[in-house]
Amino acid sequence: MKLLSGRRIVLATLALTCASGLFALPARAADNAKQFIQNFGTQLVAIVNSPVPLSEKKTKVLPLVQKNVDIDGIGRYCLGRYWKIATPEERQHYLALFHEVLVNAITDKLGEYRGVSFTIGDVSKSGGEDSVNAILMRPQQPPASMQWVVSYDSGQPQVVDVVGEGASLRLTQRNDYSSFIARNGGSVATLLSALQKQLDRHNQASN
């Protein structure tokens, strides 16, 4: 089973962009989406570029990600059709594990990035989700063009997907999770066990 790519997540989180949509947004909606991404990105880049220790960066980034990223929504999407057949206990356990896996994937790579900046591009709409394009600039690296998808299902704007190099992060992860569960007899419990082992290894390596 392929696990969440920390590098892709961090690059995408720093770029703060959304998937290209199907038609133009009204000016007010476009401005709201741009402002949300601009604010989120400015705060995140300030933390990444700060001279504080990595442990302090992780502490500061965590509440920022939890507020601005719909981790539960992404988790449900990634489980795909197996969300419906999972028991309430499995759903609760899965979301708790997914939170840790996603946050670890982001915070573990923060130390690799300094001197970054980003520019916000056009905004478009696909269904009920707004899309904001942006480009991330890094020292001695080519510009990284990515897209972020922003949803309002929770009652406030939150990031629900990242598209980079032509691939949707949540779709790629859903395909990986679904394939893993299918290979293991359709048991959600096998995925939970694999995620727990991943977290155990991470915690042991961090100690």
Helices and strands as residue ranges (DSSP letters): H 6-15, E 23-24, H 27-49, H 54-68, H 71-79, H 82-85, H 88-107, G 110-112, E 117-126, E 129-137, E 144-151, E 158-164, E 167-168, H 169-183, H 188-206
